[in-house]
Amino acid sequence: MYLKIGWAKTMRGEKIKVGDYVEIVDGVHGSAMPPGRRDGFIKEAVTQEKHRGNPDQFLVVFSNKAVLKFHKSQIRVINQEAKVE
């Protein structure tokens, strides 16, 4: 079972949340990722119940509309979603 929550921190301490513009780190590849592009947006944070609601995996949507799941250690935040006030 998966739980949906709002944010988590990467291994480098960067806060990841839905809407962030991110890059998948070098050495990690998904066959559905667009050629020559490692960047996308966080679509959803997911975690298993055994992790007590702390997300460690995220769904990333790419420019070709592919949605792939990555562990937080495989994600680098490029730009945080701007707050609209």
C-alpha positions in Angstrom: 0.0 0.0 0.0 1.2 3.5 -0.8 0.6 6.7 1.1 0.7 10.1 -0.6 2.3 13.0 1.3 3.8 16.3 0.4 7.6 16.4 0.7 10.9 14.7 1.7 14.6 15.5 1.8 17.2 14.1 -0.6 20.3 12.5 0.7 22.0 15.9 0.2 19.4 17.6 2.4 17.5 19.2 -0.4 13.7 19.3 0.2 11.7 17.6 -2.6 8.1 18.4 -3.1 5.4 18.0 -5.7 6.0 20.5 -8.6 9.8 20.8 -8.1 11.9 20.8 -11.3 14.5 18.0 -10.8 17.3 16.1 -12.5 18.0 12.4 -12.3 21.6 11.9 -11.2 24.2 10.6 -13.6 24.5 6.8 -13.8 20.7 6.3 -13.4 18.6 5.5 -16.4 15.1 4.5 -17.3 14.3 3.2 -20.7 11.3 5.6 -21.0 13.4 8.7 -20.3 13.7 11.0 -23.3 17.0 10.8 -25.1 19.5 13.3 -23.9 17.2 14.7 -21.1 17.4 13.8 -17.4 15.1 16.6 -16.2 11.5 16.5 -15.2 8.9 17.6 -12.6 7.9 15.8 -9.4 4.4 14.5 -9.9 3.9 12.6 -6.7 5.7 11.5 -3.5 5.0 7.9 -2.6 6.0 5.7 0.4 5.2 2.4 1.8 3.4 2.1 5.2 6.5 0.5 6.7 8.4 3.8 6.3 5.8 5.5 8.6 4.7 8.1 6.0 8.2 9.4 5.1 8.5 9.3 1.3 11.6 7.9 -0.1 10.4 7.5 -3.7 9.0 10.0 -6.2 7.1 9.9 -9.5 8.9 12.1 -12.0 7.2 13.2 -15.3 9.5 13.9 -18.2 9.1 16.0 -21.4 7.9 13.0 -23.3 5.1 12.5 -20.7 6.7 9.3 -19.3 6.2 9.0 -15.6 8.9 7.0 -13.8 9.6 6.2 -10.1 13.0 7.1 -8.5 14.5 6.9 -5.0 15.3 10.2 -3.4 19.0 9.4 -3.6 18.6 9.5 -7.4 17.1 12.9 -7.6 18.7 16.4 -7.6 16.5 19.5 -7.1 17.2 22.1 -9.8 14.5 24.6 -9.0 11.9 24.6 -6.2 8.3 25.4 -7.1 7.7 29.1 -6.5 5.0 30.0 -4.0 2.2 32.2 -5.3 0.9 34.6 -2.7 
